[in-house]
Amino acid sequence: MITIERVSPAVMEQEAQNNNIELPIEQTEVWEDFQAGIAGRRPWGALLVRSNDNLVAVISLIDMETHGYHYLRAMHGPVWKTKPTEAQEQAVIKALVSFVKSHDRHVAFLRIDTWFSNGTFPVLSTVPYNETVVLDVTGGDDAILARMKGRGRRDVRKALRESPAEIADETEKAAKDFSEYYAVMVETAKRDGFTPAPMTDYTDMIKALGPNHCHVFAARIDGKVVAWSLVTLQGKTGVYYYASMLTSVRRLHVPDKLLYSVACMLGEAGYEKLDLMGIGNDFAPSLKSLNEFKTKFTKETTQLAAGRDVPVKKTFYSMLRLLQSLRHKMQGKKQGNADKMAIKKAADQKAHEAAESKKAAKAAAHQERKSEKEAAAKAAPAQSTPAKATPTKSPEQATKPAAPVQPASSSSQSADSAAQPAPQQVAEADSKPASAQQESSQSDESTNK
């Protein structure tokens, strides 16, 4: 028989400790206090879950108000003493729904992490994951390096040799002024295609969790922050919660040096694990882009329960899913139209550029022909001006002796010869040079075009 008891966060943490249940930071009192400072959120309750009077799990729930309705969120909860069977999990889920119904009529559904999907639905929002990478940071720097895949060791060693970045714990500095770090996150978001949270989300988190539960590590080159990570701390585990990097240092191996340095510092401080927070697989395909970087730091990955929705108000929840489906269809249609418009715009732009290019080429060709024609026209007088010729004699003039009188036969021959114009003189008088004719022909052809 499953029973549920509502207790204070402090009591829940103590019971978890008594039963060797390691709580993630999201299931602690300090996290409740942090969430209480965010608009639309409030701690709903810390619960002990027992089976036949034996503690089997604990769970801390946050009331989330959005779009006019409420749901309860338990990040990384419930936290089990041992991994449950499907039947055990189903029994606890059923008991949780019944308990919530009897205590709060406003709750539409639960969003909890489950090992099995039966009786649950994919979340309406956010991107859950069921696989992560956890580094063992015990044994010193060399041991941390030795446990990596070969690719990870090679990249880290190269980063230690070549990266000019200097790594340091800058928690105190970031708590005073986060603007320099936030600028890096803004560039990261622009590059990777997501919208960054407001800067206050980070500063509030740093302040609310405090230095015992939250640290900021930064990489600087020439005094400038080029990359940073925010790490949460709880028990013996650190979580690489947020990280960002400037595009300009992408090839300087800064991320490898930063992560390895953080792992070494945590190990030196007595922590045992560093969770890199989620990788992609068939359950979370959108996260697959993270795999190449994260998976090189360990030889094995870690499976875990993933966020799922559990309806409390079944009819209302069905309506929410229907609305989501319609919204996705509309967004898909809008995206389709937007894609078509983008394609048309690109085609129009390409056609315009082609027309402009053709127009420019035609103008250049015309100008070239014009220049050649002008040059030819200038050269024409020198080439075509005939030598000063003696006027052609008429037959009558030709009979006049221009020299001492010759015999008649000789005079007749001279007259016949003089009656034919000289071929060279006719050509010079009646025709243009060949080059001028060609230019004229080209000009006419160009005009017709």
C-alpha positions as MATLAB code, in Angstrom:
seq = 'MITIERVSPAVMEQEAQNNNIELPIEQTEVWEDFQAGIAGRRPWGALLVRSNDNLVAVISLIDMETHGYHYLRAMHGPVWKTKPTEAQEQAVIKALVSFVKSHDRHVAFLRIDTWFSNGTFPVLSTVPYNETVVLDVTGGDDAILARMKGRGRRDVRKALRESPAEIADETEKAAKDFSEYYAVMVETAKRDGFTPAPMTDYTDMIKALGPNHCHVFAARIDGKVVAWSLVTLQGKTGVYYYASMLTSVRRLHVPDKLLYSVACMLGEAGYEKLDLMGIGNDFAPSLKSLNEFKTKFTKETTQLAAGRDVPVKKTFYSMLRLLQSLRHKMQGKKQGNADKMAIKKAADQKAHEAAESKKAAKAAAHQERKSEKEAAAKAAPAQSTPAKATPTKSPEQATKPAAPVQPASSSSQSADSAAQPAPQQVAEADSKPASAQQESSQSDESTNK';
ca = [
       0.000    0.000    0.000;
       1.304    3.425   -0.980;
       0.955    6.295    1.489;
       2.021    9.914    1.064;
       2.903   12.389    3.794;
       3.422   16.117    3.406;
       6.366   17.420    5.440;
       8.669   20.420    5.601;
      11.596   20.573    3.154;
      14.030   20.181    6.043;
      12.317   16.984    7.221;
      12.277   15.580    3.699;
      16.000   16.225    3.319;
      16.720   14.572    6.647;
      14.632   11.500    5.762;
      16.433   11.266    2.442;
      19.781   11.400    4.180;
      18.691    8.735    6.677;
      17.796    6.432    3.788;
      20.922    7.143    1.700;
      18.916    8.945   -0.960;
      21.124   11.516   -2.701;
      18.985   14.498   -3.630;
      19.598   16.566   -6.761;
      19.690   20.278   -6.024;
      16.237   20.753   -7.620;
      14.750   18.627   -4.813;
      16.166   20.649   -1.935;
      15.012   23.488    0.282;
      17.518   25.932   -1.207;
      15.978   25.311   -4.632;
      12.483   25.883   -3.233;
      13.631   29.244   -1.906;
      15.103   30.116   -5.297;
      11.868   29.169   -7.106;
       9.777   31.155   -4.628;
      11.429   34.330   -5.897;
      10.291   33.745   -9.494;
       6.954   35.174  -10.611;
       4.324   32.509  -11.232;
       6.064   29.874   -9.099;
       5.703   28.785   -5.504;
       6.691   25.724   -3.497;
       3.709   23.370   -3.282;
       5.015   20.745   -0.889;
       7.661   18.210    0.076;
       6.325   14.650    0.205;
       7.471   11.360    1.668;
       6.297    8.310   -0.286;
       6.053    5.031    1.602;
       5.160    1.503    0.626;
       3.986   -0.572    3.575;
       5.502    2.016    5.910;
       8.910    1.849    4.215;
      10.228    5.000    2.566;
      10.621    4.374   -1.169;
      10.843    7.899   -2.575;
      10.716   11.609   -1.814;
       9.481   14.433   -4.024;
       9.423   18.229   -3.876;
       6.802   19.921   -6.080;
       6.713   23.491   -7.390;
       3.410   25.085   -8.423;
       3.794   26.594  -11.892;
       1.154   29.037  -13.142;
       1.021   29.655  -16.887;
      -1.654   30.674  -19.403;
      -4.268   30.762  -16.669;
      -3.813   27.243  -15.302;
      -1.593   25.490  -12.750;
       0.562   22.387  -12.885;
       3.057   20.885  -10.439;
       6.669   20.389  -11.484;
       9.229   18.143   -9.805;
      12.571   18.505  -11.558;
      14.449   15.216  -11.172;
      11.759   13.958   -8.838;
      10.547   11.712   -7.411;
      13.911   10.575   -6.095;
      13.805    6.846   -5.441;
      15.670    4.859   -2.819;
      16.170    2.188   -5.479;
      15.114    2.154   -9.110;
      11.433    1.113   -9.238;
       9.748   -1.526  -11.323;
       7.074   -0.343  -13.718;
       4.348   -1.612  -11.367;
       5.866    0.233   -8.389;
       6.159    3.455  -10.354;
       2.573    3.175  -11.580;
       1.336    2.672   -8.028;
       3.207    5.742   -6.786;
       1.977    7.888   -9.699;
      -1.603    6.861   -9.002;
      -1.176    7.738   -5.322;
       0.375   11.117   -6.185;
      -2.517   12.051   -8.470;
      -5.028   11.084   -5.801;
      -3.142   13.060   -3.138;
      -2.921   16.192   -5.291;
      -6.602   15.998   -6.236;
      -7.601   15.872   -2.604;
      -5.422   18.846   -1.649;
      -5.602   21.250   -4.614;
      -8.441   21.467   -7.129;
      -6.520   23.944   -9.342;
      -3.810   21.555  -10.541;
      -4.278   20.415  -14.149;
      -1.413   17.933  -14.347;
       1.883   16.814  -12.842;
       5.199   17.047  -14.625;
       7.458   14.520  -12.988;
      10.424   12.389  -14.035;
       9.472    8.782  -14.760;
      11.379    5.673  -15.739;
       8.469    4.282  -17.742;
       6.011    5.961  -20.092;
       2.843    3.988  -19.356;
       0.022    6.297  -18.226;
       2.022    9.441  -19.019;
       2.338   11.833  -21.964;
       5.202   13.695  -23.624;
       5.601   17.097  -22.002;
       3.681   20.007  -23.490;
       6.769   22.202  -23.257;
      10.512   22.127  -22.468;
      13.030   19.545  -23.725;
      13.484   16.642  -21.297;
      16.288   14.084  -21.581;
      16.817   10.543  -20.294;
      20.565   10.176  -20.817;
      23.478   12.199  -19.534;
      27.245   12.185  -19.060;
      28.639   12.023  -15.523;
      32.356   12.433  -14.882;
      34.071   10.763  -11.958;
      36.231   13.578  -10.556;
      37.941   11.617   -7.783;
      41.584   10.549   -7.623;
      43.288   13.684   -8.880;
      43.847   15.389  -12.221;
      45.610   12.479  -13.932;
      42.926   10.013  -12.860;
      40.196   12.285  -14.242;
      42.051   12.434  -17.548;
      42.700    8.687  -17.643;
      38.983    7.885  -17.380;
      38.166    9.820  -20.548;
      37.894    8.370  -24.035;
      41.046    8.637  -26.136;
      39.564   11.545  -28.073;
      38.803   13.376  -24.844;
      42.315   12.890  -23.468;
      43.864   14.046  -26.732;
      41.697   17.178  -26.902;
      42.301   18.075  -23.262;
      46.061   17.637  -23.544;
      46.099   19.787  -26.665;
      44.035   22.424  -24.862;
      46.432   22.433  -21.915;
      49.391   22.882  -24.286;
      47.979   25.389  -26.739;
      45.033   27.296  -25.303;
      45.984   30.772  -24.045;
      42.907   30.891  -21.788;
      43.329   31.275  -18.048;
      40.687   29.464  -15.960;
      39.530   30.624  -12.540;
      36.628   30.417  -10.109;
      35.002   33.851  -10.466;
      31.883   33.316   -8.362;
      32.396   36.414   -6.248;
      33.166   38.616   -9.242;
      30.145   37.320  -11.195;
      27.859   37.890   -8.221;
      28.848   41.572   -8.168;
      28.522   42.222  -11.909;
      27.341   39.595  -14.376;
      27.199   41.832  -17.463;
      30.541   40.691  -18.909;
      29.505   37.045  -18.633;
      26.019   37.687  -19.974;
      27.431   39.296  -23.126;
      29.100   35.969  -23.915;
      25.781   34.150  -23.436;
      24.026   36.584  -25.790;
      26.563   35.850  -28.531;
      26.267   32.113  -27.883;
      22.482   32.296  -28.213;
      22.707   34.244  -31.466;
      25.177   31.756  -32.908;
      23.295   28.634  -31.822;
      19.796   29.899  -32.558;
      18.097   30.213  -29.195;
      16.786   33.055  -27.071;
      18.845   33.704  -23.932;
      17.087   34.054  -20.612;
      17.120   37.544  -19.095;
      20.302   38.359  -17.209;
      18.317   38.484  -13.966;
      17.619   34.747  -14.264;
      21.333   34.072  -13.855;
      22.007   36.709  -11.230;
      18.985   35.651   -9.174;
      20.124   32.038   -9.312;
      23.651   32.903   -8.190;
      22.321   35.021   -5.341;
      19.586   32.609   -4.211;
      21.707   29.462   -4.229;
      24.743   31.177   -2.760;
      28.397   30.122   -2.927;
      27.673   26.829   -1.165;
      25.495   25.666   -4.049;
      26.489   27.714   -7.106;
      29.842   28.657   -8.639;
      30.837   30.508  -11.809;
      34.043   29.477  -13.568;
      35.458   31.662  -16.330;
      38.060   31.479  -19.085;
      39.856   34.722  -19.910;
      42.231   35.651  -22.721;
      44.105   38.932  -22.326;
      41.833   39.742  -19.402;
      38.585   39.317  -21.355;
      35.929   36.707  -20.524;
      35.696   34.409  -23.546;
      33.844   31.481  -21.955;
      32.213   30.592  -18.654;
      30.166   27.921  -16.915;
      27.724   28.011  -14.026;
      27.964   24.902  -11.854;
      25.446   23.935   -9.170;
      26.668   21.982   -6.154;
      24.696   19.565   -3.988;
      26.000   16.758   -1.827;
      28.946   15.226   -3.662;
      27.794   16.243   -7.141;
      28.347   19.252   -9.351;
      26.147   19.946  -12.372;
      27.407   21.867  -15.418;
      24.173   23.863  -15.537;
      24.976   26.635  -18.032;
      27.918   27.316  -20.322;
      28.725   29.767  -23.110;
      31.640   30.753  -25.332;
      32.592   33.464  -27.815;
      32.751   32.323  -31.427;
      36.154   33.945  -31.896;
      37.865   31.438  -29.556;
      36.230   28.334  -30.955;
      39.515   27.015  -32.367;
      41.529   27.804  -29.258;
      40.291   24.706  -27.357;
      38.794   26.841  -24.604;
      35.748   24.624  -23.791;
      37.964   21.564  -23.252;
      40.321   23.451  -20.982;
      37.456   25.033  -19.044;
      35.560   21.797  -18.417;
      38.664   19.823  -17.430;
      39.797   22.613  -15.100;
      36.372   22.710  -13.439;
      36.420   18.925  -12.981;
      39.862   19.108  -11.373;
      38.879   21.966   -9.049;
      35.735   20.145   -7.933;
      37.682   16.946   -7.328;
      40.225   18.847   -5.266;
      37.359   20.374   -3.243;
      36.056   16.903   -2.349;
      33.259   16.439   -4.879;
      32.901   13.064   -6.582;
      30.837   13.640   -9.735;
      30.293   16.258  -12.418;
      27.054   15.889  -14.404;
      27.121   17.491  -17.872;
      23.298   17.648  -18.016;
      21.864   15.720  -20.911;
      22.764   14.380  -24.327;
      20.673   13.515  -27.355;
      19.189   10.187  -28.447;
      15.931    8.959  -29.974;
      14.061   10.287  -26.937;
      15.654   13.732  -27.234;
      16.880   14.074  -30.839;
      17.182   17.855  -30.617;
      20.067   17.417  -28.157;
      22.205   15.230  -30.408;
      24.355   18.190  -31.381;
      25.749   18.104  -27.823;
      26.962   14.523  -28.033;
      30.246   15.006  -29.877;
      31.592   17.318  -27.192;
      30.139   15.766  -24.043;
      30.576   12.058  -24.706;
      34.354   12.242  -25.170;
      34.847   12.905  -21.461;
      33.586    9.485  -20.287;
      33.553    5.981  -21.687;
      29.968    5.377  -20.560;
      26.760    7.395  -20.405;
      24.174    7.375  -17.616;
      20.459    6.625  -18.016;
      17.926    8.465  -15.878;
      14.209    9.159  -15.522;
      12.808   11.779  -17.893;
      10.163   14.474  -17.608;
       6.635   13.323  -18.524;
       3.150   14.759  -18.009;
       0.599   12.998  -15.801;
      -2.963   14.362  -16.153;
      -4.909   15.257  -13.028;
      -7.803   16.945  -14.830;
      -7.962   14.552  -17.756;
     -10.523   16.416  -19.869;
      -8.775   19.738  -19.404;
      -5.392   18.185  -20.174;
      -6.806   16.615  -23.358;
      -7.962   20.070  -24.401;
      -4.456   21.439  -23.797;
      -2.970   18.760  -26.022;
      -5.540   19.494  -28.727;
      -4.738   23.199  -28.599;
      -1.044   22.407  -28.798;
      -1.647   20.210  -31.840;
      -3.617   22.958  -33.583;
      -0.965   25.514  -32.721;
       1.758   23.304  -34.168;
      -0.251   22.844  -37.362;
      -0.745   26.591  -37.676;
       2.920   27.214  -36.989;
       3.806   24.592  -39.575;
       1.519   26.262  -42.099;
       2.967   29.672  -41.316;
       6.437   28.256  -41.545;
       5.557   26.637  -44.859;
       4.244   29.935  -46.200;
       7.263   31.718  -44.831;
       9.530   29.197  -46.543;
       7.682   29.687  -49.837;
       7.972   33.457  -49.522;
      11.650   33.137  -48.719;
      12.201   30.915  -51.755;
      10.278   33.332  -54.003;
      12.177   36.291  -52.602;
      15.478   34.531  -53.208;
      14.439   33.659  -56.784;
      13.330   37.241  -57.459;
      16.575   38.550  -56.074;
      18.552   36.138  -58.219;
      16.594   37.151  -61.345;
      17.111   40.831  -60.530;
      20.836   40.321  -60.070;
      21.019   38.405  -63.374;
      19.146   41.189  -65.202;
      21.384   43.847  -63.692;
      24.453   41.835  -64.617;
      23.221   41.435  -68.217;
      22.411   45.136  -68.407;
      25.844   46.077  -67.126;
      27.533   43.701  -69.579;
      25.544   45.153  -72.493;
      26.413   48.701  -71.458;
      30.075   47.778  -71.177;
      30.038   46.144  -74.617;
      28.317   49.182  -76.129;
      30.850   51.509  -74.554;
      33.676   49.344  -75.847;
      32.272   49.414  -79.398;
      31.793   53.174  -79.159;
      35.390   53.639  -78.052;
      36.659   51.446  -80.880;
      34.542   53.359  -83.414;
      35.846   56.700  -82.172;
      39.397   55.429  -82.356;
      38.815   54.125  -85.882;
      37.252   57.427  -86.954;
      40.305   59.310  -85.733;
      42.559   56.937  -87.608;
      40.487   57.080  -90.874;
      41.790   60.435  -92.345;
      45.393   59.325  -92.121;
      44.616   56.018  -93.800;
      42.142   57.133  -96.520;
      43.276   60.635  -97.659;
      44.368   60.067 -101.325;
      47.615   61.444 -102.645;
      47.166   64.597 -104.690;
      46.348   63.247 -108.152;
      46.655   64.841 -111.543;
      43.174   65.365 -112.976;
      42.202   62.681 -115.377;
      42.577   63.776 -118.938;
      39.698   63.550 -121.354;
      40.238   61.820 -124.692;
      40.418   65.219 -126.354;
      43.034   66.434 -123.933;
      44.899   63.199 -124.316;
      45.339   63.843 -128.058;
      47.161   67.064 -127.374;
      50.848   66.471 -127.440;
      52.424   67.129 -124.130;
      55.746   66.415 -125.617;
      57.271   66.627 -129.034;
      54.984   65.228 -131.671;
      55.195   61.473 -131.961;
      54.216   59.236 -134.780;
      50.451   58.769 -135.182;
      50.394   55.167 -134.043;
      52.036   56.127 -130.822;
      49.581   58.958 -130.222;
      46.546   56.687 -130.665;
      47.860   54.212 -128.140;
      48.367   56.958 -125.604;
      44.792   58.157 -125.932;
      43.337   54.695 -125.337;
      45.376   54.334 -122.197;
      44.412   57.729 -120.809;
      40.705   57.051 -121.299;
      40.689   54.463 -118.353;
      40.811   55.923 -114.834;
      43.554   54.603 -112.588;
      42.114   51.794 -110.387;
      43.845   53.090 -107.275;
      42.376   56.562 -107.706;
      38.809   55.194 -108.044;
      39.150   53.152 -104.894;
      40.464   56.117 -102.942;
      37.675   58.392 -104.113;
      34.648   56.076 -103.722;
      35.281   53.856 -100.691;
      36.033   54.030  -96.937;
      38.861   52.093  -95.389;
      37.894   48.482  -94.493;
      38.137   49.179  -90.811;
      35.701   52.082  -91.061;
      33.223   49.945  -92.994;
      33.390   47.226  -90.390;
      32.814   49.685  -87.557;
      29.816   51.144  -89.379;
      28.340   47.686  -89.872;
      28.854   46.801  -86.202;
      27.257   50.047  -85.115;
      24.156   49.363  -87.180;
      23.902   45.840  -85.841;
      24.192   47.117  -82.302;
      21.463   49.646  -82.917;
      19.137   46.944  -84.231;
      19.661   44.892  -81.166;
];
